[in-house]
Amino acid sequence: AAAESVLELGVGAGRVAQALAADGLEVVGLDRDGGLLELARCNAPGVELVHADMRDFDLGRRFDRVLIPYNGLYCLLRPEDLRDCLRCARAHLKDGGLLVFDGYSAELFHAEAEGDGSEDAPGLVRTVDALGTSWDVFEHSRWDRAEQRIDAVYTHVPRDGRPAVSATIPQRYVLADELEALLASCGLDLVVLHGSWDQEAFDLDSRLLIATATPRTARA
């Protein structure tokens, strides 16, 4: 609302960017994965796409909004990577602009789960049809509490006897009590923290962590 230009970091295949462009917004999408950008060119034809790393980029312009959706920040595995990304986002915001990012809430399991360095058992999450057969998709994760690190492992087992295919998605999650100081160190102020897309206030039982921040100079 009330925005004309949007920069999406981690645009992927263009799912979010396409919806924003359809609403008449000027949208720029950035990603370092060239293959995903090729998909985005098909899925989001009205979006300007940039092949770059969200930790280090300079587009020479500023935006009303910078978005990092769907756990995008969790793909940054070192604290310095996270700060570099937030500083780049800050540099590309107009005065009074907003940075918005979301991820899953890790508060409860980080505080209560036992067994640092644990690994859970694989569980079937869904079955998909592709390449002429059905595939059972199993998920399990490895967790390092001290590093706030989760490696999610997905194993696709075809029902026609072909070899299984596995892929690991490494993530480093962010905790709510870190955010204010983290954002301040990158020249940003936390405006509000929500726990759902219905804009419910964030608490320890929230499934999501949705943060909105603005450049510090804009609020001085």
RODRENMI-124434 format. One line per 2 residues: number of its first residue (from 1); for each residue x, y, z negated of C-alpha. Coordinates in pm, whole numbers, always signed. Each point is the difference from the previous one (the first is absolute). Example, Ala and Ser with C-alpha at 12.3 -4.5 7.8 and 13.67 -1.06 7.14 Angstrom:
% RODRENMI-124434
1	+1230 -450 -780; +137 +344 +66 .
This chain:
% RODRENMI-124434
1	+0 +0 +0; +112 +356 +80 .
3	+307 -127 +187; +94 +41 +364 .
5	+336 -181 +19; +107 -330 -153 .
7	+331 -185 -9; -26 -370 -78 .
9	+315 -175 -122; +2 -370 +75 .
11	-259 +29 +277; +37 -367 +95 .
13	-245 -108 +268; -200 +322 -34 .
15	-304 -118 -197; -24 +311 -222 .
17	+141 +246 +254; -256 -99 +262 .
19	-289 +66 -239; +140 +342 -91 .
21	+55 +97 +362; -357 -105 +81 .
23	-115 +259 -253; +176 +270 +201 .
25	+312 +40 -211; +346 +56 +145 .
27	+183 -315 -109; +368 -94 +12 .
29	+95 -355 -97; +353 -105 -97 .
31	+141 -350 -28; +339 -166 +35 .
33	-143 -321 +149; +0 +37 +378 .
35	-224 -302 +50; -271 +143 -222 .
37	+26 +334 +178; -70 -179 +328 .
39	-321 -132 -152; -83 +347 -131 .
41	+35 +143 +351; -279 -234 +107 .
43	-216 +35 -311; +36 +375 -59 .
45	+45 +171 +339; -65 +349 -139 .
47	+275 -19 -261; +352 +135 +43 .
49	+238 -277 -104; +353 +38 -134 .
51	+259 -277 -33; +185 +88 -322 .
53	+69 -108 -358; -226 +162 -261 .
55	+298 +41 -232; +183 +231 +243 .
57	-178 +203 +267; -45 +361 +109 .
59	-287 +80 +236; +55 +375 -11 .
61	-360 +71 -102; -235 -15 -297 .
63	-339 -159 -56; -312 +52 -208 .
65	+17 -359 -119; +265 -269 -25 .
67	-138 -351 -53; +182 -317 -104 .
69	-276 -261 -4; -40 -360 -107 .
71	+307 -72 -217; +233 +178 +244 .
73	+210 +145 -281; +42 -348 -145 .
75	+206 -96 +306; +279 +223 -134 .
77	+206 -235 -215; +237 +244 -173 .
79	-87 +302 -218; +220 +222 +217 .
81	-191 -113 +312; -327 +97 -167 .
83	+130 +345 -93; +140 +57 +350 .
85	-340 -79 +151; -186 +230 -239 .
87	+243 +283 +68; -51 -40 +374 .
89	-375 +2 -54; +29 +316 -209 .
91	+207 +171 +272; -275 -69 +255 .
93	-291 +137 -206; -142 +345 +50 .
95	-43 +219 -307; -313 -129 -169 .
97	+16 -325 +195; -56 -339 -156 .
99	+196 -325 -10; -222 -303 -58 .
101	+119 -357 -47; -153 -319 -131 .
103	+112 -340 -120; -127 -281 -217 .
105	+12 +65 -373; +272 -204 -171 .
107	-65 +133 -351; -162 -300 -167 .
109	+218 -281 +129; +315 +209 -51 .
111	-95 +62 -364; -144 -339 -88 .
113	+138 -272 +225; +266 -228 -137 .
115	+296 -168 +164; +221 +262 +160 .
117	+125 -134 +332; -300 -233 +28 .
119	-143 -159 +313; -360 -110 +34 .
121	-136 -300 +189; -116 +41 +361 .
123	-372 +48 +46; -216 -9 +313 .
125	-116 +354 +81; -173 -54 +336 .
127	-8 -195 +325; +52 +176 +333 .
129	-22 -109 +364; +294 +88 +224 .
131	+209 -150 +280; -250 -276 +66 .
133	-34 -140 -351; -109 +79 -355 .
135	+257 +112 -257; -33 -30 -377 .
137	+166 +301 -162; +154 -52 -344 .
139	+131 +277 -224; +232 -3 -297 .
141	+224 +261 -157; +328 +39 -184 .
143	+10 +270 -269; +287 +189 -164 .
145	-149 +216 -277; +317 +196 -74 .
147	+32 +105 +365; -378 +47 +51 .
149	+49 -229 +296; -247 -241 +157 .
151	+83 -213 +302; -325 -125 +154 .
153	+51 -313 +210; -254 -103 +264 .
155	+20 -347 +153; -211 -74 +308 .
157	-61 -374 +42; -144 -101 +340 .
159	-250 -283 +9; +137 -141 +327 .
161	+324 -123 -156; +232 +278 +116 .
163	+257 +129 -252; -121 +242 -265 .
165	+99 +367 +26; +95 +201 -309 .
167	+55 +371 -52; +96 +197 -309 .
169	-119 +353 -75; +227 +160 -264 .
171	-155 +276 -211; +101 +225 -288 .
173	-309 +131 -175; -42 +334 -176 .
175	-153 +45 -345; -239 +279 -89 .
177	+206 +136 -287; +296 +48 +236 .
179	-183 +215 +249; -1 +348 -151 .
181	+376 +10 -61; +74 -173 +330 .
183	-204 +248 +199; +144 +298 -189 .
185	+353 -114 +86; -101 +20 +367 .
187	-161 +345 -18; -358 -122 -39 .
189	-270 +32 -266; -247 -277 -71 .
191	-351 +136 +59; -213 -302 -84 .
193	+26 -377 -40; -293 -217 +105 .
195	-64 -367 -57; -242 -63 +286 .
197	-117 +141 +333; -308 +126 -186 .
199	+235 +242 -180; -40 -162 -339 .
201	+260 +110 -251; +303 -228 -16 .
203	+31 -227 -304; +175 -326 -84 .
205	-285 -204 +145; +11 +174 +338 .
207	+68 -219 +302; +156 +284 +199 .
209	+239 +286 -69; -84 +299 +224 .
211	+211 +312 -54; -47 +351 +137 .
213	+286 +250 -29; +79 +349 +126 .
215	+321 +202 +44; +107 +158 -328 .
217	+46 +348 +150; -361 +2 +112 .
219	-125 -27 -358; +242 +241 -168 .
